[in-house]
Amino acid sequence: MTDPRGLLKVTARGQEWRLWLGMSVLADLQAKHGDDVLAKLDPPSDAGPGWMPSLQIIVDLFLGALQRYHVADADAYLVDEIIAENAGAFDALMAAAFPDQQDKPSGNRKRPKRAA
């Protein structure tokens, strides 16, 4: 049986944590960061090489995702440890919540090279 949409399991502090990115988390993010919160996670067209998304949005996203199953343990330090111990956790959580978006080409995709 596969995990439901929005669920990601990660390991940190020597134990497994379940993250759930569902509508309630997205609604909280919109309330805190605006209706365009997900767009704020993508670089603008004029982004320089040092651009990064709002780290507060990412922390709030992980805190919200932790709270469904781990409300007593969810804090910013656990978020730090989850991200540090799970390379790609943000991308994996977004892919779990929005799996149909993973196959669509992005605007930053490079054109295929011509054959020699």
N, C-alpha and C positions, 0 to 999 in steps of 0.2 A: 504494500500500500504506500502510495506517495504522500508526502506531507501536503497539507492544504496550502492553497495560494496565500502567500504572505508570511509563511513560517520559515525561519532559518535557525538551524542549530549550530552553535559555536561552542568552543571550549575556552575557558579562562579561569585563572585561580585553581586549576586542577579539576574543574567540574564542567558539566555541560549546561549551557544556558539556551533557552528557547526565546527567540525574538519573533514578535508578531507585528508586521507592518500592515495594519488594516485601516478601515475608514475612520475609526475613532482617533487613531494617531494622526492621520492626514488632516482631520478636522481640527485637532489641537494645533498642528503646525500652521494651518491657514489662519487660525485665530491669533497666533503669536507673531507670525511672520508675513502675513498677507496672502491673498488668494493666489498669487503667482509664486508661492513658495517653491514648488518643484522646478520652475523655470530658473529660479535663483541658484539652483545647484548646477546648472549648465553654464559654461563660459559664454560671455557675450561675444559677438562677432569681432569686436576690437580688443579682445583680451590679450594681454601680453604673456610672455613665458612664465611670469611669476604669479599669474592669477590663481586664486583658490576660492572655492565657495565659502559662504559664511560657515565658520566652524560651529557657531552657536546653533544653526539649523541642524547640522549633523549630530551634535550632542543631544539636542532635543528629540531628534528622530530616534536615536538609539535608546534614550531614556523612555520614550513612549513605547517603543517596541519591547523593551524589557518588562515594563510594568504589568502587562497582561498576566504573565506567569510568575514574575519575581518582584512584586511590588515592594516587599520589605528590603530587598537587596539593591534595588535600582538606584544608582547614584552616578555622578559624573566620573568618579574614580573607576568604577566598574566599567563604564563606557570606555575610558582610556585603555584599560587592560584588554577589553575585548578587541578593540581596534588594533592595539599593539601586538596581540597574540594571533590575530586572524587577518593576515594580509588579504586585502580585497573584500573585507566584510561589508563595506558600504555597497560596493557593486553587487555582491551576492545577495544582500538584503533587498536591494532595488529589483534585481532580477527575480527574486522569489515573489515579490509583490506585483510586479508587472512583467510576467514572462513573455507576453505577446509583443513587447516592445524591443526585445533583444535581437530579433532578426531584421529589424528595420535599419537601413543605412543611416548613419548620422551625417550631418552637414560638414563634418570635418574629415570625412573619409577621403583618402588619397585615391587618385585615379589609377587604374591598373597600368602597369608598365607594358610598353609595346614589346613584342617579340623581336629579338635581334635579327 
